[in-house]
Amino acid sequence: QVQLVESGGGLVQAGGSLRLSCAASGRTFSRYAMGWFRQVPGKEREFVSAISWSGGNTYYADSVQGRFTISRDNAKNTVYLQMNSLKPEDTAVYYCAAKRLSNNDLAVGAQYNYWGQGTQVTVSS
């Protein structure tokens, strides 16, 4: 069992930056690929970014490529999402997720085994 707790959300003006953190419980964090997803009320959950077990491979949605950076610190059981040049359309609840034993299909939310409770990001224009 893995528990995920996100933090770092908040209100920021367009063009600003935020860094989200996701702290994971458990001793096998390095065996999980990690992803970030976001959801706006009334819309489907959307893939944002993912990172492989070792951190050697990263993936981004086209909408955030070049603005967001995912990273992980396996010694701290934490994954980060640095978000720069934020836009109003980035407003959403952001969720981190953990996928056990595979680095495949990381853009597919249904493939993940554990989810955090989410953190709200609001970007004002």
C-alpha positions in Angstrom: 0.0 0.0 0.0 1.3 3.4 -0.9 -0.2 6.7 0.3 0.4 9.9 -1.7 0.1 13.4 -0.3 0.3 16.4 -2.6 1.2 19.9 -1.6 2.3 23.2 -3.1 -0.9 24.2 -4.9 -2.3 27.7 -4.6 -3.3 30.9 -6.4 -0.8 32.5 -8.8 -1.0 35.1 -11.5 -0.6 34.2 -15.1 3.1 33.9 -16.0 4.0 32.8 -12.5 5.4 29.6 -11.1 4.5 26.9 -8.6 6.1 23.7 -7.5 4.0 20.8 -6.5 5.3 18.0 -4.3 4.0 14.5 -3.8 5.3 12.6 -0.8 4.9 8.9 -0.8 4.8 6.5 2.1 6.4 3.1 1.9 9.9 1.6 1.3 9.5 0.8 -2.4 9.0 4.2 -3.9 11.8 3.6 -6.4 9.8 0.7 -7.9 6.9 3.0 -8.9 6.6 5.2 -12.0 4.9 8.4 -11.0 2.5 10.6 -12.8 0.8 13.9 -12.5 -2.8 14.4 -13.8 -5.2 17.3 -13.5 -9.0 17.7 -13.6 -11.4 20.5 -14.0 -14.9 20.1 -12.8 -17.1 18.7 -15.5 -14.2 17.5 -17.6 -12.2 14.3 -17.8 -9.0 13.8 -15.9 -6.0 14.8 -18.1 -2.5 13.5 -18.2 0.1 16.2 -17.4 3.5 14.5 -16.9 5.1 11.2 -15.8 8.5 9.9 -14.8 10.0 6.5 -14.8 11.3 4.5 -11.8 14.8 5.8 -12.0 13.9 9.3 -13.3 15.7 8.6 -16.5 12.7 9.1 -18.7 10.1 11.9 -18.5 6.9 12.5 -20.4 4.8 15.5 -20.9 1.5 16.5 -22.4 1.8 18.8 -25.4 0.0 21.5 -23.5 2.7 21.7 -20.8 5.8 20.7 -22.7 8.5 23.3 -22.2 6.8 24.9 -19.2 6.6 22.1 -16.7 9.3 19.8 -15.4 8.8 16.6 -13.5 11.5 15.2 -11.2 11.9 12.7 -8.3 14.0 12.2 -5.3 13.9 8.5 -4.4 15.8 9.1 -1.2 13.0 11.4 -0.1 10.2 9.4 -1.6 9.0 12.5 -3.3 8.1 13.5 -6.9 7.9 17.2 -7.9 6.2 19.1 -10.7 7.8 22.5 -11.4 5.3 24.6 -13.2 6.5 27.8 -15.0 4.8 30.3 -17.3 1.5 29.3 -15.9 -1.7 30.1 -17.8 -5.3 30.4 -16.7 -6.1 27.1 -18.6 -3.7 25.3 -16.2 -6.2 25.9 -13.4 -7.3 22.5 -12.1 -7.0 20.1 -9.2 -3.7 18.3 -9.7 -3.2 14.7 -8.6 -0.2 12.6 -8.3 -0.3 8.9 -9.0 1.9 5.8 -8.6 2.2 2.9 -11.0 3.7 -0.3 -9.8 6.3 -2.4 -11.6 6.0 -0.8 -15.1 7.2 2.2 -17.0 4.7 1.6 -19.8 1.4 3.5 -20.6 2.3 6.3 -18.2 -0.2 8.7 -19.8 -3.1 6.4 -19.0 -4.7 7.1 -15.7 -6.4 3.8 -15.4 -3.0 2.1 -15.3 -2.0 3.7 -12.0 -2.5 1.9 -8.7 -2.5 4.7 -6.2 -3.7 8.3 -6.2 -3.3 11.3 -3.9 -6.1 13.5 -2.7 -5.3 16.4 -5.1 -4.1 19.9 -4.7 -5.8 23.0 -6.2 -3.9 25.2 -8.6 -5.6 28.4 -9.7 -4.1 30.7 -12.2 -5.6 34.2 -12.5 -5.5 36.2 -15.6 
